[in-house]
Amino acid sequence: MTNETEKTLLDAVPTQLFIGGEWTDAAEGRTFDVRDPATGAVIHTIADASPADGIKALDAAVAAQESWAATPPRTRSDILRRAFDLVQEHKEDLALLMTLEMGKPLAEARGEVGYGGEFLRWFSEEAVRITGRYGLNPEGTGRMVVSQRPVGPSFFITPWNFPLAMATRKIAPALAAGCTVVIKPPELTPLTTLYFVKLLVEAGLPAGVVNVFTTTSSSAVSGPIIADPRLRKLSFTGSTEVGRKLIAQAAEGVLRVSMELGGNAPFVVFDDADIDKAVDGAMLAKFRNIGQACTAANRFIVHEKVADDFASRVAERVASMKVGRGTEDGVQIGPLIDDKAVAKAVDLVDDAVSRGATVLAGGKAIEGEGTFFEPTVITEVAAGSDILREEIFGPVLAIATFSDEDEAVRLANDTEYGLVSYVFTQDLARGHRMIDRLETGMMGLNVGVVSNAAAPFGGVKQSGVGREGGLEGIHEYLSTKYTLIPAD
């Protein structure tokens, strides 16, 4: 890619808020800069919304709700399908844009376009399959009609690490169900959402159905929206700490909530595992998206008989990984999102080493331009180390050992989180036991990636409530209505 290519693409990204079908400046005229984490350079300057802008966006969603809910399911389906086609048509632009604002390697960004686009296709198909039921009540005195209705205006707060997929995963089921939307993309990576909204408009989305504001004052702008009695749904993807606060705010209006929160995923390798497959799975589960994923394996819990072999093979692979700007050929590890992320990785590795851990590969921040951290493997991580309790969100693979199945389960479940787990074993019976025993909403058995638009994504415990994707995803935006009709 050339700098001219990047400039042409960035010039095509809107810089304004999108409210009521119009691109508009922020009410107070404020703007903020978006930077490339690989260089620190400003790549765009966009509108910085105020609380008044946020309420204006909600006004537009409320005004459009009745007509959008009454829009035939086939029409809603066709719009989503056209949006899917447009995303595929603009795959290279979307991928490059994500690489520029977030840092992930271009090959992975292309993968996210495919993954994120699938939510549009999947929910275009689900839009025409919203069903109810009809039947005589047990007493024979009337007919029961059970129908599904849109929940209503919905507010989405998305994270910076998957700029396209986190937007499509929320917007697609809402539109399919007949709900209008206000979305606040992240301050660090807002450009992909703005570009995607352009494609929604091109796909024929009516004015007011999706409204977007960007801001550096997230709490100040989001608070009045959440407190507004016209809002009926709140969906957030991000940290558990912020999720708790949003749930508390949503409780005042008894809003429907979907929360996809923090993770601390265990990656369990038994002594009978196929180590080659386990290593391949580890590279995907840990280093995809530079380790900056809620589904990233956080704690590698490896049987003591195979721990040394597993660690040496992983370290050999990790030591050969190419680090650099995501637009460069062959790069596998891009920058972390900001300086805070680098500092956190440094602190976690240093704490583990101070408790006796050994660094087999990497282990340090990379000096110079951008926010880079070496892909890292540490082993002999002691119980009580911060890295076993906190979500790493970086390219650091930390290995602890176990001696039997019960200990593996205890270590894996020893966390307040429960989003996803990974298990490698060739014993089918053991695999089924782990499905039952591990306290997570998702599990990969002998695989390192589980996400799929056709599958329900979500966790248990403090990893959140609700599900996105799958047959379950659209029901987050539907409410059940029962009507009784007299029999005579």
C-alpha positions in Angstrom: 0.0 0.0 0.0 1.2 3.5 -0.8 0.7 6.7 1.3 -1.4 8.0 -1.6 -3.7 5.0 -1.3 -4.1 5.6 2.4 -4.8 9.3 1.9 -7.4 8.6 -0.8 -9.2 6.2 1.5 -9.1 8.5 4.5 -10.4 11.4 2.4 -13.5 9.1 1.8 -14.2 8.7 5.5 -16.9 11.0 6.9 -15.7 13.4 9.5 -19.1 14.4 10.9 -21.9 12.9 13.0 -24.7 11.0 11.3 -28.1 12.0 12.7 -31.5 11.6 11.1 -30.0 10.7 7.8 -27.7 13.7 7.6 -24.0 14.2 8.1 -23.7 17.2 10.5 -21.0 18.9 12.6 -21.0 18.6 16.4 -23.3 21.3 18.0 -20.3 23.0 19.7 -18.0 22.6 16.7 -15.5 20.5 18.6 -13.3 18.0 16.9 -10.6 15.4 17.9 -7.8 13.6 16.3 -7.5 9.9 15.4 -4.0 8.5 15.4 -2.2 5.5 13.8 -0.8 3.5 16.8 2.0 2.2 14.6 3.4 5.7 14.1 1.6 8.0 16.4 0.7 10.2 13.4 -2.7 11.9 13.2 -4.7 10.2 10.3 -8.0 12.0 10.6 -9.8 14.8 12.6 -13.5 14.2 13.3 -16.5 15.7 15.1 -16.5 15.5 18.9 -20.2 15.2 20.0 -21.7 17.0 23.1 -24.6 15.7 25.2 -27.0 17.7 23.1 -25.8 15.8 20.0 -26.4 12.5 21.7 -30.0 13.4 22.5 -30.5 14.7 19.0 -29.4 11.2 17.8 -31.8 9.6 20.1 -34.6 11.9 18.9 -34.0 10.8 15.4 -34.0 7.1 16.4 -37.3 7.5 18.3 -38.9 9.4 15.4 -38.0 6.6 13.0 -38.9 3.7 15.3 -42.6 3.3 14.4 -42.1 3.3 10.6 -39.0 1.0 10.8 -40.9 -1.5 13.0 -43.7 -1.5 10.4 -41.3 -2.0 7.5 -41.9 -5.5 6.0 -39.3 -8.1 7.2 -38.4 -8.8 3.6 -37.5 -5.1 3.0 -35.3 -5.1 6.2 -33.7 -8.3 5.0 -33.0 -6.9 1.6 -31.3 -3.8 3.0 -29.1 -5.9 5.2 -28.2 -8.2 2.3 -27.3 -5.2 0.2 -25.1 -4.0 3.0 -23.4 -7.3 3.1 -22.6 -7.2 -0.6 -21.3 -3.6 -0.3 -19.0 -4.6 2.6 -17.6 -7.4 0.4 -17.2 -4.9 -2.5 -15.3 -2.5 -0.2 -13.3 -5.3 1.6 -9.9 -3.8 0.8 -10.9 -0.3 1.9 -12.4 -1.5 5.2 -9.4 -3.7 5.9 -6.9 -1.0 5.3 -8.9 1.5 7.4 -8.9 -0.9 10.3 -5.2 -1.4 10.0 -4.6 2.3 10.0 -6.6 3.2 13.0 -6.2 0.0 15.1 -2.9 -1.5 14.0 -3.8 -5.1 13.3 -2.0 -6.8 10.3 -3.7 -6.3 7.0 -4.3 -10.0 6.6 -6.2 -10.1 9.9 -8.1 -7.0 9.0 -9.3 -8.8 5.9 -10.4 -11.7 8.0 -12.4 -9.3 10.2 -14.2 -7.9 7.2 -15.3 -11.4 6.3 -16.3 -12.2 9.9 -18.1 -8.8 10.5 -19.9 -9.0 7.1 -21.3 -12.4 8.0 -23.5 -10.8 10.7 -25.2 -8.7 8.0 -25.8 -11.8 5.9 -26.9 -14.0 8.8 -29.4 -11.5 10.2 -30.7 -10.6 6.8 -31.8 -14.2 6.7 -33.1 -14.2 10.3 -35.2 -11.0 9.7 -37.8 -13.1 7.7 -37.9 -15.9 10.3 -39.2 -14.1 13.3 -42.0 -16.4 14.4 -44.8 -16.7 17.0 -47.5 -19.2 17.8 -51.2 -19.6 17.8 -53.4 -22.2 19.6 -56.3 -23.0 21.7 -55.8 -22.4 25.5 -56.1 -25.5 27.7 -59.6 -24.4 29.0 -60.9 -24.1 25.4 -62.2 -20.6 26.2 -60.0 -18.7 23.7 -57.2 -18.7 21.2 -53.7 -17.6 22.3 -51.6 -15.5 19.9 -48.0 -15.1 20.8 -46.0 -12.6 18.7 -42.6 -11.0 18.8 -42.3 -7.2 18.6 -39.2 -5.0 18.3 -37.9 -3.9 21.7 -37.5 -0.3 20.4 -34.8 2.4 20.2 -31.4 0.9 21.1 -28.1 2.4 22.1 -24.8 0.7 21.3 -21.3 1.4 22.8 -18.7 -0.5 20.9 -15.0 -1.3 21.6 -11.9 -0.3 19.7 -10.4 -3.8 19.0 -12.7 -5.0 16.3 -14.0 -1.8 14.7 -16.2 -3.4 12.0 -17.3 -6.7 13.6 -18.5 -5.1 16.9 -20.6 -2.6 14.9 -22.2 -5.2 12.6 -22.7 -7.7 15.4 -25.0 -5.2 17.2 -26.5 -3.2 14.3 -27.5 -6.2 12.1 -29.8 -8.0 14.6 -31.3 -4.8 15.8 -32.3 -3.8 12.2 -33.5 -7.3 11.4 -35.8 -7.2 14.5 -37.2 -3.7 13.6 -35.3 -1.6 16.1 -33.7 1.8 15.4 -30.2 2.5 16.6 -27.9 5.1 18.1 -24.3 3.9 18.1 -21.2 5.4 19.8 -18.0 4.0 18.2 -14.8 4.1 20.3 -12.7 7.2 20.5 -9.6 5.3 19.4 -11.0 3.6 16.3 -14.2 5.4 15.1 -13.4 5.6 11.4 -14.5 2.1 10.4 -18.0 2.7 11.8 -18.3 6.0 10.0 -17.3 4.4 6.7 -19.6 1.4 7.3 -22.6 3.8 7.9 -21.9 5.2 4.5 -22.4 1.8 3.1 -25.7 1.3 5.0 -27.0 4.5 3.5 -26.0 3.2 0.0 -27.8 0.0 0.8 -31.0 2.0 1.2 -31.4 2.4 5.0 -34.0 5.0 5.7 -33.1 8.2 7.6 -33.0 8.0 11.4 -32.8 4.2 11.6 -29.1 4.3 12.4 -27.5 7.3 14.0 -23.8 7.7 14.9 -22.0 10.1 17.1 -18.3 10.2 18.0 -17.0 11.8 21.1 -14.1 12.1 23.6 -16.7 12.6 26.4 -18.3 9.1 26.4 -19.8 9.2 29.9 -21.1 12.7 29.6 -22.8 12.1 26.2 -24.0 8.5 26.9 -25.4 9.2 30.4 -28.4 11.4 29.2 -29.2 8.9 26.5 -29.3 5.9 28.9 -31.4 8.0 31.4 -34.0 9.0 28.7 -37.2 7.0 29.2 -37.6 6.7 25.4 -34.6 4.4 25.2 -35.5 0.7 25.5 -32.2 -1.2 25.0 -28.5 -0.9 25.9 -25.8 -3.0 24.5 -22.1 -2.6 25.4 -18.9 -4.5 24.7 -15.9 -3.6 26.9 -14.5 -4.0 30.3 -16.4 -5.5 33.2 -15.7 -2.4 35.3 -17.5 -0.1 32.8 -20.2 -2.7 32.2 -21.1 -2.7 35.9 -21.6 1.1 35.8 -23.7 0.9 32.7 -25.9 -1.9 34.1 -26.5 0.3 37.2 -27.5 3.2 35.0 -29.8 1.0 32.9 -31.5 -0.3 36.0 -33.2 3.1 36.6 -35.2 2.7 33.4 -35.4 -1.1 33.5 -33.7 -1.3 30.1 -33.0 -4.5 28.3 -29.3 -5.0 28.4 -26.7 -7.0 26.5 -23.2 -6.9 28.0 -20.2 -8.6 26.5 -17.6 -7.9 29.1 -14.1 -9.0 30.2 -12.5 -12.4 29.8 -9.7 -14.4 31.4 -9.8 -17.4 29.1 -8.1 -20.6 30.1 -6.3 -22.7 27.5 -6.0 -26.2 28.9 -3.6 -28.7 27.4 -3.8 -32.3 28.7 -1.0 -34.8 28.5 -2.8 -36.8 25.7 -3.2 -33.7 23.5 -1.9 -33.6 20.0 0.8 -31.0 20.8 1.2 -29.8 17.2 -2.5 -29.0 17.1 -2.3 -27.4 20.6 0.6 -25.2 19.5 -1.3 -24.2 16.3 -4.4 -23.4 18.4 -2.3 -21.5 20.9 -0.9 -19.2 18.2 -4.4 -18.4 17.1 -6.0 -18.1 20.5 -3.3 -15.9 21.9 -1.8 -13.8 19.1 -4.8 -13.1 16.8 -5.5 -9.3 16.9 -2.1 -8.9 18.7 -3.7 -10.6 21.8 -6.2 -7.7 22.0 -9.4 -9.7 22.1 -11.8 -10.6 24.9 -11.6 -14.2 23.5 -7.8 -14.3 23.7 -6.4 -17.1 25.7 -5.1 -15.5 28.9 -3.9 -18.5 31.1 -2.2 -21.5 29.5 -2.8 -24.4 31.9 -0.6 -27.2 30.6 -0.1 -30.7 32.0 3.3 -31.0 33.7 4.3 -34.0 31.5 4.1 -31.9 28.3 4.6 -28.4 29.6 8.3 -28.2 28.5 7.7 -29.5 25.1 4.7 -27.3 24.5 6.5 -24.2 25.8 9.6 -24.7 23.7 7.6 -25.3 20.5 5.5 -22.2 21.2 8.5 -20.1 22.0 10.2 -21.1 18.8 7.2 -20.0 16.8 6.8 -16.8 18.7 10.5 -15.8 18.4 10.1 -15.9 14.6 7.1 -13.6 14.4 7.5 -10.4 12.4 6.6 -7.2 14.2 5.8 -4.0 12.4 3.2 -1.7 10.9 0.2 -3.8 9.8 0.4 -2.6 6.2 3.9 -4.1 5.7 4.2 -7.5 4.0 4.5 -10.5 6.4 3.8 -8.6 9.6 2.1 -10.8 12.2 2.2 -8.5 15.2 1.2 -4.9 14.9 1.3 -2.2 17.6 -0.8 -2.3 20.8 -3.5 0.3 20.8 -1.7 2.9 23.0 1.0 3.6 25.6 -1.3 2.4 28.5 -1.5 -1.0 26.8 2.2 -1.3 26.5 2.7 -0.3 30.1 0.3 -2.9 31.3 2.0 -5.6 29.4 5.4 -4.5 30.9 3.9 -4.6 34.4 2.4 -8.0 34.0 5.5 -9.6 32.7 7.7 -7.9 35.3 5.4 -9.1 38.1 5.5 -12.7 36.9 9.3 -12.7 36.5 9.6 -11.3 40.0 7.7 -14.3 41.3 9.9 -16.8 39.5 8.6 -17.0 35.9 11.1 -17.5 33.1 11.0 -15.6 29.8 11.4 -17.9 26.8 10.8 -15.3 24.1 10.3 -11.5 24.0 9.3 -9.9 27.2 10.0 -6.2 26.5 8.5 -3.1 25.0 10.0 -2.1 21.7 11.7 1.3 21.7 11.1 3.8 19.0 8.1 4.9 16.9 4.7 3.4 17.8 3.3 1.4 20.6 4.9 -2.1 20.1 5.5 -4.9 22.5 7.5 -8.0 21.7 5.5 -11.2 21.3 6.3 -13.0 24.5 6.3 -16.5 26.1 6.8 -16.9 29.8 6.7 -20.2 31.7 6.7 -21.4 35.3 4.2 -18.7 36.2 3.5 -18.9 39.9 0.0 -18.9 41.5 -0.9 -15.4 42.6 0.8 -13.7 39.7 -1.1 -10.7 38.3 -1.0 -12.1 34.8 -3.2 -15.1 35.9 -5.8 -12.8 37.3 -5.9 -9.8 34.9 -6.9 -9.7 31.3 -3.6 -9.2 29.4 -4.9 -7.7 26.2 -1.5 -8.1 24.6 0.9 -10.6 22.9 2.0 -12.4 26.1 1.5 -16.1 26.5 1.8 -17.2 30.1 2.2 -20.9 31.1 1.3 -22.6 34.4 1.2 -26.3 35.0 -1.2 -28.9 36.5 -1.0 -32.6 37.4 -4.5 -34.0 37.1 -8.0 -33.2 35.6 -9.5 -31.9 38.8 -6.7 -29.4 39.3 -7.0 -28.3 35.7 -10.7 -27.6 36.2 -10.0 -25.8 39.5 -7.4 -23.5 37.9 -9.5 -22.8 34.9 -12.6 -21.9 36.9 -10.6 -19.8 39.4 -11.7 -16.4 38.0 -14.7 -14.1 38.2 -14.8 -14.3 34.4 -16.4 -16.9 32.2 -16.4 -15.9 28.5 -14.6 -18.7 26.7 -12.3 -21.6 27.3 -10.0 -23.8 25.1 -9.3 -27.5 25.8 -6.9 -29.8 23.9 -7.3 -33.5 24.5 -7.7 -36.6 22.4 -9.9 -38.3 25.0 -13.5 -37.7 23.8 -15.0 -38.6 27.2 -12.7 -36.1 28.9 -13.7 -33.5 26.3 -17.4 -33.9 27.2 -16.6 -33.7 30.9 -14.8 -30.4 30.3 -17.8 -29.0 28.4 -19.8 -29.7 31.5 -17.3 -28.6 34.1 -15.8 -25.4 32.7 -17.7 -22.3 33.7 -17.7 -20.4 30.4 -20.3 -19.4 27.9 -18.2 -20.7 25.0 -15.6 -23.4 24.5 -13.2 -24.5 21.8 -12.4 -28.2 21.9 -9.2 -28.8 20.0 -9.6 -25.4 18.2 -8.2 -22.0 18.8 -10.9 -19.8 17.4 -14.6 -20.1 18.2 -16.4 -17.0 16.9 -18.9 -17.4 14.1 -21.9 -15.3 13.1 -24.2 -18.4 13.3 -23.2 -19.2 16.9 -24.3 -17.5 20.1 -21.4 -15.3 21.4 -21.4 -14.4 25.1 -20.3 -15.4 28.6 -21.3 -16.2 32.2 -20.4 -14.8 35.6 -18.8 -11.4 35.2 -18.2 -11.8 31.5 -21.7 -10.5 30.7 -25.3 -11.2 30.0 -27.1 -11.9 26.7 -25.9 -13.4 23.4 -24.8 -11.9 20.1 -25.0 -13.9 16.9 -26.8 -17.2 16.2 -30.5 -17.9 16.5 -30.3 -16.3 19.9 -29.0 -13.0 18.7 -32.1 -11.5 17.3 -34.1 -12.3 20.4 -32.1 -9.7 22.3 -34.0 -7.2 20.3 -37.5 -8.7 20.5 -40.1 -8.7 23.2 -42.9 -11.3 23.5 -46.5 -10.2 23.3 -49.4 -12.5 24.2 -53.0 -11.8 23.0 -56.1 -13.8 24.0 -59.0 -14.0 21.5 -62.3 -15.4 22.7 -63.2 -18.8 21.3 -66.7 -17.7 20.3 
